[in-house]
Structure formats: structure tokens, C-alpha cells
């Protein structure tokens, strides 16, 4: 029989442990990935655990209970997993924002700066209607560049972004401040110091 995996250090999990008390308990840290000096916050262990995943979806939605949300927008790629689950929970549509060249129909694009260079994300030009209220979701908020580009795409289509929800915040990288300075409501489930 396979064991249910979830907490951040699977080898140190207490025998008979039923559930962790917070989403952060399910997130694994991988040292020096993808580069030396990076502490990678791996949410796949959270996604793999049914209790942890349910907890994350419920907590991401909680601040928006009763709010009008017409569509959920997910940022590539783990935002698709979260966004799909949240859209299902709300019985609303899901819209992906993808890297350039990945969407099949007509798109609009937005460039944003990376630490070393630039990137482009796109959305189908008919994905959102003017006046629709959207919630943007992703797994991690670092510098906020990808989310800022996503907000701009939604707004160019006439939609109103009512909030941005993330599992992990890396506050030292300034993403929350950047998005809040744009007037965005930012909701995160846990934070880690450093990069």
C-alpha cells in the first residue's frame, strides 16, 4: 500500500501523522535549485497531498468569499493547477496566461523584465469580456513581474482584476509591494525570507 505524502520533509514525518496544520508544512525546499544559492519552494508535495491541496484551495478562496468573480486567470504553469481547481470550486471559467507562442488562437502580448533579460506572456484576445471581474492565481510571488504583465493583459481586454492570490510569498524580492503599488489586493498563504 502506498503512503500518502505531503509534509515538507517526508523522511521526518511522524508515524501516524494525519494532517499538517498549515500549507507551509506541505511545501518542500530544494537547496541550490535551479542554481546555486536558490532555495526552491517546491509546491508539488502540496499538490500531491489531498488534504494539503484542499487546504490551499480553500485558503486561497477564503478572502474572496462573496466577491463577484467571473473568471479565474492562472499564470503559467503552476497557476494552471491552482486556477483550474479554484474555477471549478466557484463554477466559473478558467483563462490561462501563457508564455509567448503557446496559445493557438489570436492573442495579445505583454513584455516584462526578468533578472537577466525579458520575457513575454500572452492571453487569447477573446478570453475576457469588458467588465468581467477576475482573480489571478499562481503558486509563487517573487518580483511580481509575471503577475504585473498578467494584470496588464487582463486590463487591456477591459476586465477588472479584483485580486491576486498566491501560495508562497518571497517578500524580500518585492513582488507584493510592486502589486500593491498598482492598487492590487494581494493574498498569500505563507512567506519565506530570502530568495
N, C-alpha and C positions, 0 to 999 in steps of 0.2 A: 504494500500500500504506500502511495506517495504521500509525503508530508506536505502540509500547507506551508509555504514560505512567505516571509514578509518583512520582519524586522530588519533593521539596517545591518546587523552583524549576525547572520544566520547561524554561525558556529557557536555564538554565545547565547543563543536563545534558550531560555529556561524551559526545562521539560514541563509539558502540560500547560504552557502559556496559551491562554485563549485569545487574547487580543491586546494590542498595544494601545496606549492611552492617547497618543497623538499621531497625526500624519507623519511628523518628523521621525517617529520611531520606525517607520517602514522604509525610509529613504537610505540607500546605501551610498557611502562616499568612496570614490575610487581615487587614490592618490596618483598624481602625475599623469592624468589622462585628460585630454588627448596629448598634452605637452607637459614637460617637467614644470613643476610649480603650480599646476592647476589641481584643485580639489573638485573633481567632477561629482555632482549631486545626481545620482542615478535613481530616477523615479520608476524604473521598470520593476523593481521589487515591490513598490507600492501598487502599481497596476496589476501585478500578478496575484496579489492577495485580495480576495473578495471583500473582506471586512475593511481593509485599508482603502481600497478603491472606492467603496461605497462611502466611507467616511470623507474622503477627499471631495467627491462629487457633492455630497450633502453640504459640506462646509464651504465649498466654492459658491454654491447657490444661496446659502443662508442670507447674506446681506441683501439679496435681490428678491426675497420673498415678497410677493405682492406687487413688484415692479412690472410695468409693461415691457416685455421683451418680445420682439417679433422674430428675430433670428439670432442664432449664436454663431459667431465667427471664430474659427480656430486658426492659429498661426502654425505654419509647417514646422515640425512634423508632429511632435507630441501633443500639440494643441488640437490636432485632429481627433486623437483618442479622447481627450477631455471634452472637447466641443461636441463630439457626437453623443457622448453619454449625457451631457447636460441638455442638449437639444431634445434628446429622447425623453428625459425626465420632465421637461417643460412642454412636450408635444409641439415643438417648434422646429423650423427648418435649420439646417446647418450649412454654413458657407465657408469653404476653405480659402485661405490666402496662401499662395504657393510661391516657390522660387520661380524665377523667370523661365518660361518655356515649358512649364509642366501642365498648364491648363489648355484644353483643346479648342475652346471657342474664343471669340473676340474678348480681349482683356484691356484693362488699364494697368499701368505700372507705376511704381514709386521706388526711387533710389534711396538708399540710406548708407551711412558710413559705418564701416567695421573698424576694428582696431588697426588693421592694415589693409586699407582699400575700401571698396564699395561693393554693395550687393543690390539686387533688385527683387522686389516681390510683386505679385500680380493678383488680380481678382477678376472674375468674369464681369464684363461691363453691364450685364443684366442681373447680377446676383442679388442686388439690393435695390429697393424702390425708395424714392424720395420720401422722407418722413418716417421710415422704419426705424425702430429702436433696436439697437444691437448690443450684445455683450461680447467682448473679445476675451478669449481664454488662451492660455499657454501654460506650459509647465514651469518656466523659469523666467524671472525678471532680473536681467543683469544691467546692461547700459540703457535699455529701453528703446534702442534703435529700431528693432524689428516691429515692436508694437506701435511706435510712433508712425512708422510707414503704413502699418495696417490701419491705424486711425485715420490717417490722411486719405487712404483709398476709400474707406467707408464714407467719409465726409464728402469726397468728390462725387460719390454716387448719390448724395443727398440724405444719407442715413445719419441718425444721431447715435453716437456711442454713449451708452448710459454707464458703462463701467468696464474695467479691465481686471480680470481675475487670474491669479497665478498660484501655483502650489508653493514655489520657492522664491524668496526674495534674497538677492545679494546686495544689501543696502550700500556697501562700500563702493559699488560701481555706479551708483547714482540714478538708476532707472526709475525708481519710484518718484524721486524729486522731479525728474525730467517730465514724466507723465502728469504729475500733479500740477506742474507749471503750465501744462496745456489745458488745465481745468478738468482733468480726468479723475474719476473716483477709482482708486486702486485698492484691491483687496488681495492679500496674500495669506497663506496658511502658516508659513514658517519662514524663518530667516537664518542665514548663515553668514558669519563675519568673513571677510576676506574674499578672495576670488576663488 
